[in-house]
Amino acid sequence: MSAPLPPSLLPPRGLVSEEEVQAWATFVAGSFAFKKPVPPTRDHFLRHFRNDPYSHDKAYIRVIMEDGAQNEIVGSARLVLRPLSTGGWAAGVAEVCVAPRQRGRGLAQRLVQNVLATAASLISRKPSLSMLHCSPSLVSMYAGMGYVPVSTRWVHVWLKSTLMEQAEGVSVQCLDFDASSSAEVLQEMAVLPSAVVEVIARDVPYFHAWTRNEVLAAPHTDVWGVRAKSGKLLAYCSLRRRVDGSMMLVDMRVSVGEDIVAIIRDVVNAVAKSSATSTLDGASSTDEIELCIPAVLFEKDAMTGLCVEEGETDPGWMYKPLTDKLTSEEWQTFIARYRAQERANVAHLVWPIDHF
């Protein structure tokens, strides 16, 4: 149970007006101003909220306000609905933040509980699972609320484009979403059968509303497609250039039967030969690209010929069952599946672009 709410604070509720949404964006941006190297702006949070194909209801933003003339926001959390690839829905808990002067009073726990209660009240999209991403220092707090951490290990791979030959019979190009054919491209991406098991179901609304408006709006991000001679889309990868000059694989889907590592090589080869590989300060990049990628995408023998450095483990993804229908044994199996490191068993691939 949460600690009693101080009498100076109003119970959690959803936002009801555009004015409140604007105030919320200012509050959240201020709360995350510590983020490095570039703090997210209020426009980032507004875009993230409004472009969400499943969760752009103002009532999904839950806030605690001070009781007074201004009704100032002192805590907030957002419900983010996501369809699961196994069927059903997940309740993401996003952007949990509390004003410094109100911390230590259990407001974060109360907000999370309120988000989950809001999710439980839904009729058509009632979730069976909750998920969130937090900083390592907060893992223990959310574990106390019943969330289980599921780590994702990342590695840094150095690829020399001069040593890579593009596979025969394929073409790699930066996908154009401004052209008249953008709807067809998004449809191709949505129906591409994935060789990698995904937590989040990538359906048509996801691609049309999320990929076009959110992925492409992110700075320094390009989406590259790999096509067969017939024109059939075999894979796509989204690459984001980071401030340190490296690149991060922020989203990908590879068709069943295709070689994931070969696809990545082909895309990086094309990127290296493109003017899009300029670093953020405008200097030309070399023929060697540092790529940050989930380690589970590689099998051990696929590492041959690649310069690999172990990266950090991200302990921030956490899950919690929201239904009594899951037995203890089923839940442990579920978690074990998401912790599997073999590519064939990978189910935990919630990409950075899916961040709530």
N, C-alpha and C positions, 0 to 999 in steps of 0.2 A: 504494500500500500504506500501511496505517496504521503509525504508529510503534509499537514494541514496548510492550506493556502493562506498566506498572511492577509489580514483584513484590508490592507491597502491595495490588494490586487483583485482583479475581476477573473472569474472562471474562464477557462479556454473556450474560444468560439471561432467560427470561420469568418473570413472577411466578407463584407457585403457591398462594398463600393469600390470604384476605381481609385478614389482618393486614398482609401485604406491600402489598396494594392501598391500605390506609389510610396506610401509611408513604409510599408513592409519591405520594399526593395531597398530603400535607403537604410533601414535598420539592418538587414541581412548583409548588405555590402559593407557596412561599417563593422559588423561582427567578424567578417572574413578578411578584413584589411591587412591582417598579419600574413596572409598567404604570399609565398615567394615563388618565383621572382617577380611575377606581375599579379597583384591582387585582382580578383574579379570585380567588375564594376556593377553598379545597380542595373545598367542596361543588360548585362549578362544574365542576371537573375530574372529580369522581366522577359527577356527573349526565351530563356530556358522554360519558364512557366507557360508563356503564351503559345509556344510552338509544340508543346507536348500534346500528342494526338489523343491521349487518354485522360489527362489530368489537368486541364486548363480551367477547371471550375474554381471560382474564388473561394468557395466554401471549403476547398481542400487545403487552403492555407490556414492553419490553426494558430491563434495568437493568444498570449496573455498580456493584458494591459493594466496599467496603473489606473486606479479609480480616481478620476479628477477631471478638470475642465478639458484637458487635452487628450485624455485617454491614450497616453503614450505607450507604444509597444515595448515590452521588456523581455519578451520571449516569443519564439515562433518555431514551428516545424511544419513541413509540407507533406501531404499524402501524394505519393506518386504511384499510380497503378501501372502494372506491366503484365502483358499476357505471357504465360509460361509456355515453353516449348513442349512440355509434357501435358498441357491442358490446364485450364483454370487461370487464376490471376494471382499476382504477388502484390503485396502492399509495401511499396518502398517508403522509407522514412527519410526525408531529405531536409537538409539545411536547418538542423536543430541548433539553435543559438539562444543564449540568455545574456541579458545585459550584465556587465561585470558587477554592478552593485547589488544584483539579485541572485548571484550564484551561491551555491551551497544551501539552497532552500528546497531542493527537490523539484524545481520547475522543469528541468529537462525530462525527468522521468514522467512527470504529469503530462507534458506535451506529447511524448511518445505514446503514452496510454490513450490520450485523446485522439491522436491520429489513428490508432488501431481500432478504437471504438467507432470512429467515423467510417473506417473501412468495413467494419462488421455490420454497419447499418445499411450497406449497399445491397440492392436486390439482384441486379443482373451481373455484377462483377465482384461478388463477394470473394475475397482472397482466402487462400488456404495457407499462405506462406508470407512472412514478412522478411524484408532484406534491407540492409543499410550499409553504408560505408563510412568509417570514422577514422580519425587519426589514431595511431598506436597508443597514445596516452589515455584514450577513452575506451579501449577495448574492455577493460575490467568493469567499467560502469555499465556498459550495455550487456555484458555477460551476466551481471546481476539482474538484468531485466529478462533473462531467458534467451538471449541471442548467443549463437555458437559461431566462433570465428572460423573462417575458411580461407587459408592463405593461398595466394597466387604468387609463384616465383617468376621473376623477370630476369632476363639476361641481356647483355649488350653484345651485339654481333657486329663485327667489322667486315664489310664486303667490298672487295675491289672490283669495280666495274670492268677494268681492263682484263681481269682474269675470268670473266663470266661471258659465256656465249648464250644468246637467247635461244630457247628451244625452237626447233623448226616447226613451221606450221601454225605459229601463233603471232598475234600482234598485240602490242601494249600501248595504250594511249590514255591520256588524262581525259576522263569523262566530262562531257559538256552538258551541264544542266540548265543552261540558258537558252539552248536551241529549242526549236519547235518539237524535237524528238525527245525532250527530257522525260515526258510522261512514259514513253515506251522504255527508256533506259531504266527508270525507277521500277517499272513493272518487271523487267528482266531481273533486276537485283532481288526483288521480292520473291520470285518463284524459283530462284536458283537453289537446287537441292544441296544442302550443306554437308561437307565431309567432316565438319567439326560440330559436335553436339553443343547446343547453345542453351543457356538458361532462359534468355528472353526470346520469345517468338518474334521473328522478323517478318511481320505481315505487311500487307499493302499500306495500311494507314501509317505504320512505322516509317516506311521508306518515303512515302509522299509528303508527310508532314514533318517527320523528324530528320531524315537524311537531308532533304533539300533545304530546310529552314534552319536546322541546328548544326549539322556537321559542316555544311558548306559556309555557314556564317562564322564558324570558328576561325580565328586568324591563322594564316600559314598552314592551311590544311587543303590537301588535294585528294581526290578520289580517282584511282587508276583502275582501268578495266583490262582484262586479258581475254582476247577473243580468238577463236579458231578461225581457220581460213574461210569457213562457211559463214562467219559472222556471229556464230553463237557465243554468248558470254560464258566463259569458263570460270572466272573469278573476278573479284574486285578487292582492292585494298585501299584504306584511307591512311595517308601518312601525314603527320604533323611535324613541322620543323620546330625544334625547341630552341630556347635562347642560348644554349651551350653549343649549338651547331649540329647536334645529333638529331636523329629523326625517331619518332615513335609510331609504331603500328597501332592506330587507334580503333580500327575496325577492319574486319575482313570476312569474306565468305568464299570458300573454294568448293567447286562442284565435286560431287562424289566421283571417285576414280581418278582425280587429278592429284599430282604430287605437290603438297603444300610448300615444301622448301623450294622446289623448282619455280613455283609461281612467285614466291617472294624474290628469288634471284632475278627473275625476268622483270618484275616491277622495279626493283632497285636499279637494275641495269638501265632501264628506260629513264628513270628519274635522274640518274647520274649524268645522262647525256642530254638532259633537258635544262633549259635556263631556269626552271623552277627550283633548282638545287642551290640557288644563292643563299648564303647565310643571312641571318636577320640584320647584320650590320652592312649588308650590301656587297661583301667580299665574295669572290667566286669560291666555290667549294672544290675540294680535290676529288680524285677519282675513287677515294675511299669513303664509304658512308658508314657511320655508326648508327645502328638500328636497335632500338629498345623493343623487346618482344617477349611475350609470355613463353617461358621455357617449355611448357607442355606442348607447344606446337612442333617441337623437334624430337625425333627419335635419336638415340645415341649415335647410330651410324650415319645419320644425316648431318652430324656436326663436322664430318670430315671435310677439310678444305676451308672451314670457316674459322676465323679468329673470334673466340668467344670468351667473354669475361662474366663471371657470376655477378648477377645484379642483386638488388635488395628484394626481400620478400615483403609483399604487401599484406599485412595482417588485418587490414581494415574491413574486408568484406565479411558480413555476419548475417546469419539466417535464424529464423525462429518460426516454428510451426504455429498455425493459428486455428487448428482444428483438432478435436479429440479423436478424429477418425484415424490419425496416424498413431500406430502403436510405437512403443519405445524401440522395438527392434526395427521397424520400418524407418523410423527417424534416424537411427544410427546407420542404417544402410544408405539412406539418402545423403547424409553427411560424408560417409566414406566415399561415395561415388563422386562427390564434389572435390574430395581431396586427392583423388587418383591422379598420378603423374604421367601415366601412359597416355599417349595421344588418343588411342582408340576409346579410352574411357573418360575423356575430358568432358565434363558437363559444366564446369565453372568457367565460363568465358563471358563475363559481363565486362565489356570493354570500357576504357576510360570515357568514351563518348556517351556511355550510358549513365555516367555519374548523375546522381540525383541532386 
